[in-house]
Amino acid sequence: MSANNHIEILAKSSSGNPYTVRFYLEEDGISAFCSCPAGDHRKLCKHVIRLINGDDSILYDGNQKQILLDISTHLQGTAIPVLLSELNESEILLENARKNARKAKKTLEKVVLGK
């Protein structure tokens, strides 16, 4: 659904019931609100992140792909793609750091505990 600068998308949830994500298109970006528990607490949830990343696999209604494309097109003229890229890179670094920490801990266990 769309009304002026307001767009609603239904996002899949783990419970099977969709969450409603509302986007308000603004000249220099967007505002987003999700009906999930994190969104209710005004946190940036995975549903919003995945949608602004253009991930159509999270769409509850596959007929909303064009709406998602419209949002992605709107975002191209904003700072959001750069910020998403920084977030994605940071998450990759974090995951690599976690893997390195687990490996270091196992090595330390072998030395200290003789495992």
Buried (B, 14 or more C-beta within 10 A) or exposed (E): EEEEEEBBBBBBBEEEEBBBBBBEBEEEBBEBBBBBEBBEEEEEBBBBBBBBBBBBEBBBEEEBEEBBEBBBEBBEEBEBBEEBEEEEEEEEEEEEEEEEEEEEEEEEEEEEEEE
